[in-house]
Amino acid sequence: MIISSLKINITPTQKYLNNIRLDGYANRINYASGIHDDIYLRILHLKDRSKNIVLASLELVGVNNLWQKSAERIVNNSVITATHTHSAPRICHDYLMWGLQCNEYEIDYLNYINNTLSSSLSSALMNQAVSSHIVNNIFFYETEITSICRNRDNPRESSKVKAYIINDDNDIPFILYFPCHSTVLGFDNTYISGDLIGYVVSQLERESKNVVLPLIGAAGDISTRYTRVKQDFSEVERLGNQIIDLVNNRKRLINEIAVKEINYKTIDFLAKTRKNILINILNGVSKSDIVRDYELNAIMNTLKVLPEKVSVKIGLLAFNKSLLFVFIPFEPTYDVQLLLNEHTHDKVVLLVGYSYDYLGYLTSQEESFTYENLMTFVHFNEIFNKIINLIRDI
């Protein structure tokens, strides 16, 4: 397998400041006022004798499906995913707009990302990469991050939250799998930033002198809410340095894989939404019993534009059929990953959210009155069964 990588700065230029809003918080009304740290597009090109597979990670809140469609016109086997920072420009998505419209500057940035992705993917395919080398073996490590990231709805939840690091033959990292919300910074922040995961990955890249691709796992209800002591940039560094210490000094080798083959497979289908179910729930209970006023308004505005059916893409990347990444266009909660572990105990299968598109949350606990449940727009069982069948087919 040949691995090539690219890293492209996608920080908005000066003309966008004070003209674009940052994404992720429904109650944030102020425009971007400055840049604290640059945000990036990272591309990983995997190639064997018969396949080209490209993974692209954007330091944005999610993925606009326009970008995925453009990417597939350049390389069919492509995944566009996002780190879910809440301190980057709006992605102008139909279901993540909280009833607001994008202005001309935000649409211009949307198109800028689309053009940058297209040109960068073309460069990756032409081997115009920052680094490129043959990898025969990959080293798969895990480290527990429960001390930093835990269930925000149930902080006493006993499930251990683990990050995973994939290193190459020279034991240099090239993928960081991180199942935690990258949201140390609060709704009052107006500075562009990669937030927690952006800081961690940038530091790992400085140390390794290699591009490290961040993949965000089942982070829908996993965050730093109960471990952060404040919501500013000094806290990003404090928690980020703890994660870097765990990754560098407390990781445990799970497996060494001699890469004989890589496989990538996708399925596309129409999924029926829970639109009417959710509207009935919201009409039948007091709003204060479930969510804050601004969250309720955001959900209701989303339901207004949500169709009866949505187009869903699910993808699977397999290294030797023993280490699998499942890419989904949702924000999965940690119970989904735990349930997946029960069904696939003979191999390592990791969910990657915020991929291809953004279609809300995905939780198995559809009967609970939580924000995550009310933002789950599709039927869990249908999606989960599709995932299991895709894994079996590989």
URCORSUL-V129997 format. One record per helix or strand. SS is the DSSP state (H for helix, E for strand). FROM is the first residue (numbers start at 1). TO is the last residue. If there is no record, write none. Layout:
((SS | FROM | TO) (SS | FROM | TO))
This chain:
((E | 2 | 9) (H | 14 | 16) (E | 21 | 22) (E | 31 | 31) (E | 34 | 35) (E | 40 | 47) (E | 52 | 58) (H | 65 | 74) (E | 78 | 82) (E | 89 | 89) (H | 104 | 125) (E | 131 | 134) (E | 137 | 144) (E | 150 | 151) (E | 162 | 167) (E | 173 | 178) (E | 191 | 192) (H | 195 | 208) (E | 213 | 216) (E | 222 | 223) (H | 233 | 249) (E | 252 | 258) (E | 262 | 273) (H | 275 | 284) (H | 287 | 289) (H | 293 | 305) (E | 309 | 319) (E | 323 | 328) (E | 331 | 332) (H | 334 | 343) (E | 348 | 352) (E | 355 | 355) (E | 360 | 362) (H | 371 | 374) (E | 376 | 376) (E | 378 | 378) (H | 380 | 393))
